Every structure is written in structure tokens, then in C-alpha cells.
């Protein structure tokens, strides 16, 4: 049950990873863009959930890793930036969706499900 995650002493990445695991997803976490890129080069992924800003480049580095939309898994970007141009630039760069932080697990799960079913763009 998602309410069982207390989050005390956990990073937001770990809380989200635990919630996604409890929802049945296989989750791989990365603390930096470099770690994420290494994981993406090592194995295929159905979806990438990335912060816009993380050490080593964040979502922009991940989006630029793939030469075209067909080789890129859907990338959902979490951001605290509220300016419309930030979201527009990320979508133009190939992000499947942008979600505003802070975001709880309950609204995150339906967004991920929708993107995996082929939906894109921000709600």
C-alpha cells in the first residue's frame, strides 16, 4: 500500500522508486546523469523518469543521448521550473511529458501509465 511509505530519511528518488516498485514496476535508480546514461547504454528501458536538474546534466543530457525519437524510451521529466518555455523546450527536445514538482506518488502513477500506453505531452 502506498500509504506505508513513510519517507523518513529517504531522498525523493528513493521514495518514488519504492512506490513504483510497489506498483509492480522494475526500477533502476541513478543519482547522476552519468549513472543514468550508463544504465541506459547497458540495457533497454520502457520509460525514463528524470529530474530536469541533476548532477551531470539531468534530463537534457538523457534526451540528447538518443539520436532520434524511435530509439529513445519515453522520458518523463520532473521539474520545479514553472515557466512555460522550459516545458516547451523539453517537449521539443523529445520529452514525452513534463510534470511539476513537488508531485506525489498518487498523481505520478497515472501519468506514467498513460505515457507507457502511448500518450504524451503534459497534462
C-alpha atoms as an extended CHARMM CRD file, in Angstrom:
* protein
*
       123  EXT
         1         1  UNK       CA              0.0000000000        0.0000000000        0.0000000000  PROA      1               0.0000000000
         2         2  UNK       CA              1.4330000000        3.3950000000       -0.9910000000  PROA      2               0.0000000000
         3         3  UNK       CA              0.4930000000        4.9090000000        2.3680000000  PROA      3               0.0000000000
         4         4  UNK       CA              3.0430000000        2.5950000000        4.0100000000  PROA      4               0.0000000000
         5         5  UNK       CA              5.9850000000        4.5460000000        2.5980000000  PROA      5               0.0000000000
         6         6  UNK       CA              6.9550000000        6.9540000000        5.3400000000  PROA      6               0.0000000000
         7         7  UNK       CA              9.8750000000        8.5670000000        3.5120000000  PROA      7               0.0000000000
         8         8  UNK       CA             11.7930000000        9.4050000000        6.6790000000  PROA      8               0.0000000000
         9         9  UNK       CA             15.4500000000        9.7330000000        5.7700000000  PROA      9               0.0000000000
        10        10  UNK       CA             14.8660000000        8.9150000000        2.1120000000  PROA      10              0.0000000000
        11        11  UNK       CA             15.6640000000       11.0300000000       -0.9220000000  PROA      11              0.0000000000
        12        12  UNK       CA             12.6890000000       11.8280000000       -3.2240000000  PROA      12              0.0000000000
        13        13  UNK       CA             14.2720000000        9.4840000000       -5.8160000000  PROA      13              0.0000000000
        14        14  UNK       CA             14.1500000000        6.6280000000       -3.2970000000  PROA      14              0.0000000000
        15        15  UNK       CA             10.5510000000        7.3500000000       -2.2920000000  PROA      15              0.0000000000
        16        16  UNK       CA              9.4430000000        7.3710000000       -5.9380000000  PROA      16              0.0000000000
        17        17  UNK       CA             11.4520000000        4.2000000000       -6.6530000000  PROA      17              0.0000000000
        18        18  UNK       CA              9.8500000000        2.3970000000       -3.7140000000  PROA      18              0.0000000000
        19        19  UNK       CA              6.3600000000        3.4810000000       -4.7520000000  PROA      19              0.0000000000
        20        20  UNK       CA              6.9240000000        2.4030000000       -8.3590000000  PROA      20              0.0000000000
        21        21  UNK       CA              8.2950000000       -0.9450000000       -7.1880000000  PROA      21              0.0000000000
        22        22  UNK       CA              5.2230000000       -1.4390000000       -5.0070000000  PROA      22              0.0000000000
        23        23  UNK       CA              3.0900000000       -0.6520000000       -8.0710000000  PROA      23              0.0000000000
        24        24  UNK       CA              4.7790000000       -3.5010000000       -9.9610000000  PROA      24              0.0000000000
        25        25  UNK       CA              7.4520000000       -1.6730000000      -11.9270000000  PROA      25              0.0000000000
        26        26  UNK       CA             11.0630000000       -2.8440000000      -12.1620000000  PROA      26              0.0000000000
        27        27  UNK       CA             13.0210000000        0.2480000000      -11.1080000000  PROA      27              0.0000000000
        28        28  UNK       CA             16.6340000000        1.2420000000      -11.6500000000  PROA      28              0.0000000000
        29        29  UNK       CA             17.7630000000        4.4270000000       -9.8960000000  PROA      29              0.0000000000
        30        30  UNK       CA             20.5620000000        6.8260000000      -10.7180000000  PROA      30              0.0000000000
        31        31  UNK       CA             21.7960000000        9.7520000000       -8.6270000000  PROA      31              0.0000000000
        32        32  UNK       CA             23.5380000000       11.4760000000      -11.5460000000  PROA      32              0.0000000000
        33        33  UNK       CA             23.0200000000       11.8680000000      -15.2750000000  PROA      33              0.0000000000
        34        34  UNK       CA             26.2150000000        9.8530000000      -15.7870000000  PROA      34              0.0000000000
        35        35  UNK       CA             24.7820000000        6.9200000000      -13.8460000000  PROA      35              0.0000000000
        36        36  UNK       CA             21.5290000000        7.1580000000      -15.7960000000  PROA      36              0.0000000000
        37        37  UNK       CA             23.3230000000        7.2640000000      -19.1510000000  PROA      37              0.0000000000
        38        38  UNK       CA             25.4490000000        4.2440000000      -18.2040000000  PROA      38              0.0000000000
        39        39  UNK       CA             22.3090000000        2.2990000000      -17.2810000000  PROA      39              0.0000000000
        40        40  UNK       CA             20.5560000000        3.3510000000      -20.5000000000  PROA      40              0.0000000000
        41        41  UNK       CA             23.5340000000        2.2010000000      -22.5610000000  PROA      41              0.0000000000
        42        42  UNK       CA             23.6390000000       -1.1470000000      -20.7500000000  PROA      42              0.0000000000
        43        43  UNK       CA             20.0110000000       -2.2200000000      -21.1350000000  PROA      43              0.0000000000
        44        44  UNK       CA             16.7460000000       -1.2130000000      -22.7920000000  PROA      44              0.0000000000
        45        45  UNK       CA             14.1580000000        0.6580000000      -20.7060000000  PROA      45              0.0000000000
        46        46  UNK       CA             10.4280000000        1.1050000000      -21.2170000000  PROA      46              0.0000000000
        47        47  UNK       CA             10.4290000000        4.5640000000      -19.6280000000  PROA      47              0.0000000000
        48        48  UNK       CA             12.8240000000        7.0780000000      -18.0720000000  PROA      48              0.0000000000
        49        49  UNK       CA             11.7380000000        9.3120000000      -15.2060000000  PROA      49              0.0000000000
        50        50  UNK       CA             14.3060000000       12.0920000000      -14.7890000000  PROA      50              0.0000000000
        51        51  UNK       CA             14.6860000000       15.3150000000      -12.9120000000  PROA      51              0.0000000000
        52        52  UNK       CA             15.3960000000       18.3160000000      -15.1090000000  PROA      52              0.0000000000
        53        53  UNK       CA             18.3220000000       19.2710000000      -12.8990000000  PROA      53              0.0000000000
        54        54  UNK       CA             20.6220000000       16.6010000000      -11.5480000000  PROA      54              0.0000000000
        55        55  UNK       CA             24.3920000000       16.3300000000      -11.3170000000  PROA      55              0.0000000000
        56        56  UNK       CA             25.9230000000       15.8230000000      -14.7410000000  PROA      56              0.0000000000
        57        57  UNK       CA             23.1580000000       17.2720000000      -16.8690000000  PROA      57              0.0000000000
        58        58  UNK       CA             19.8030000000       15.8090000000      -15.9010000000  PROA      58              0.0000000000
        59        59  UNK       CA             17.0160000000       15.2790000000      -18.3850000000  PROA      59              0.0000000000
        60        60  UNK       CA             18.6530000000       17.3210000000      -21.1570000000  PROA      60              0.0000000000
        61        61  UNK       CA             21.6910000000       15.0130000000      -21.1450000000  PROA      61              0.0000000000
        62        62  UNK       CA             19.4360000000       11.9630000000      -21.2440000000  PROA      62              0.0000000000
        63        63  UNK       CA             17.3300000000       13.3460000000      -24.0890000000  PROA      63              0.0000000000
        64        64  UNK       CA             20.4420000000       14.1700000000      -26.1320000000  PROA      64              0.0000000000
        65        65  UNK       CA             21.7800000000       10.6300000000      -25.7090000000  PROA      65              0.0000000000
        66        66  UNK       CA             19.3990000000        9.2080000000      -28.3080000000  PROA      66              0.0000000000
        67        67  UNK       CA             19.7560000000       10.1170000000      -31.9920000000  PROA      67              0.0000000000
        68        68  UNK       CA             16.0230000000       10.0540000000      -32.7190000000  PROA      68              0.0000000000
        69        69  UNK       CA             12.6170000000        9.5970000000      -31.1490000000  PROA      69              0.0000000000
        70        70  UNK       CA             12.3910000000        5.9790000000      -32.3400000000  PROA      70              0.0000000000
        71        71  UNK       CA             15.4250000000        4.8420000000      -30.3450000000  PROA      71              0.0000000000
        72        72  UNK       CA             14.5320000000        6.7950000000      -27.1880000000  PROA      72              0.0000000000
        73        73  UNK       CA             12.3100000000        5.3590000000      -24.4830000000  PROA      73              0.0000000000
        74        74  UNK       CA              9.6580000000        7.8210000000      -23.3200000000  PROA      74              0.0000000000
        75        75  UNK       CA             11.2640000000       10.3510000000      -20.9900000000  PROA      75              0.0000000000
        76        76  UNK       CA              9.0960000000       11.9120000000      -18.2860000000  PROA      76              0.0000000000
        77        77  UNK       CA             10.7540000000       14.9790000000      -16.7830000000  PROA      77              0.0000000000
        78        78  UNK       CA             10.1400000000       16.2170000000      -13.2630000000  PROA      78              0.0000000000
        79        79  UNK       CA             10.8480000000       19.9100000000      -12.7820000000  PROA      79              0.0000000000
        80        80  UNK       CA             10.3440000000       22.6420000000      -10.2660000000  PROA      80              0.0000000000
        81        81  UNK       CA             10.5720000000       25.2420000000      -13.0100000000  PROA      81              0.0000000000
        82        82  UNK       CA              7.1760000000       26.7460000000      -13.7380000000  PROA      82              0.0000000000
        83        83  UNK       CA              7.9940000000       28.8130000000      -16.8160000000  PROA      83              0.0000000000
        84        84  UNK       CA              6.1120000000       27.6180000000      -19.9120000000  PROA      84              0.0000000000
        85        85  UNK       CA              9.1940000000       27.9390000000      -22.1160000000  PROA      85              0.0000000000
        86        86  UNK       CA             11.0040000000       25.2890000000      -20.0330000000  PROA      86              0.0000000000
        87        87  UNK       CA              8.2660000000       22.7360000000      -20.6790000000  PROA      87              0.0000000000
        88        88  UNK       CA              8.0390000000       23.7320000000      -24.3580000000  PROA      88              0.0000000000
        89        89  UNK       CA             11.8000000000       23.2840000000      -24.8060000000  PROA      89              0.0000000000
        90        90  UNK       CA             11.7730000000       19.8770000000      -23.1200000000  PROA      90              0.0000000000
        91        91  UNK       CA              8.8520000000       18.6440000000      -25.2110000000  PROA      91              0.0000000000
        92        92  UNK       CA             10.5720000000       19.9360000000      -28.3620000000  PROA      92              0.0000000000
        93        93  UNK       CA             13.7250000000       18.0530000000      -27.3180000000  PROA      93              0.0000000000
        94        94  UNK       CA             11.7320000000       14.8280000000      -27.1400000000  PROA      94              0.0000000000
        95        95  UNK       CA             10.3680000000       14.5620000000      -23.6060000000  PROA      95              0.0000000000
        96        96  UNK       CA              7.1270000000       12.5990000000      -23.5090000000  PROA      96              0.0000000000
        97        97  UNK       CA              5.7760000000       14.6240000000      -20.6070000000  PROA      97              0.0000000000
        98        98  UNK       CA              6.7920000000       17.2420000000      -18.0550000000  PROA      98              0.0000000000
        99        99  UNK       CA              5.4490000000       17.1090000000      -14.5160000000  PROA      99              0.0000000000
       100       100  UNK       CA              5.7440000000       19.8230000000      -11.9100000000  PROA      100             0.0000000000
       101       101  UNK       CA              7.4560000000       19.1530000000       -8.5960000000  PROA      101             0.0000000000
       102       102  UNK       CA              6.6120000000       18.5880000000       -5.9450000000  PROA      102             0.0000000000
       103       103  UNK       CA              4.4940000000       15.6940000000       -7.1250000000  PROA      103             0.0000000000
       104       104  UNK       CA              3.0080000000       12.9520000000       -5.0360000000  PROA      104             0.0000000000
       105       105  UNK       CA              3.0150000000        9.3020000000       -5.9490000000  PROA      105             0.0000000000
       106       106  UNK       CA             -0.7470000000        9.1930000000       -6.4810000000  PROA      106             0.0000000000
       107       107  UNK       CA             -0.7530000000       11.6560000000       -9.4390000000  PROA      107             0.0000000000
       108       108  UNK       CA              2.5650000000       10.3130000000      -10.7670000000  PROA      108             0.0000000000
       109       109  UNK       CA              1.4090000000        6.7280000000      -11.3340000000  PROA      109             0.0000000000
       110       110  UNK       CA             -1.4550000000        7.5610000000      -13.7440000000  PROA      110             0.0000000000
       111       111  UNK       CA              0.8610000000        9.8390000000      -15.7360000000  PROA      111             0.0000000000
       112       112  UNK       CA              3.4130000000        7.0550000000      -16.0950000000  PROA      112             0.0000000000
       113       113  UNK       CA              0.7140000000        4.5650000000      -17.1070000000  PROA      113             0.0000000000
       114       114  UNK       CA             -0.6070000000        6.9730000000      -19.7330000000  PROA      114             0.0000000000
       115       115  UNK       CA              2.8430000000        7.5850000000      -21.2170000000  PROA      115             0.0000000000
       116       116  UNK       CA              3.5170000000        3.8430000000      -21.3460000000  PROA      116             0.0000000000
       117       117  UNK       CA              0.2130000000        3.3940000000      -23.2190000000  PROA      117             0.0000000000
       118       118  UNK       CA              1.4130000000        5.8720000000      -25.8250000000  PROA      118             0.0000000000
       119       119  UNK       CA              0.1240000000        9.1830000000      -24.5020000000  PROA      119             0.0000000000
       120       120  UNK       CA              2.4330000000       12.1550000000      -24.3400000000  PROA      120             0.0000000000
       121       121  UNK       CA              2.5240000000       15.8510000000      -23.5700000000  PROA      121             0.0000000000
       122       122  UNK       CA              1.9630000000       17.3850000000      -20.2030000000  PROA      122             0.0000000000
       123       123  UNK       CA             -1.4520000000       17.3040000000      -18.5680000000  PROA      123             0.0000000000
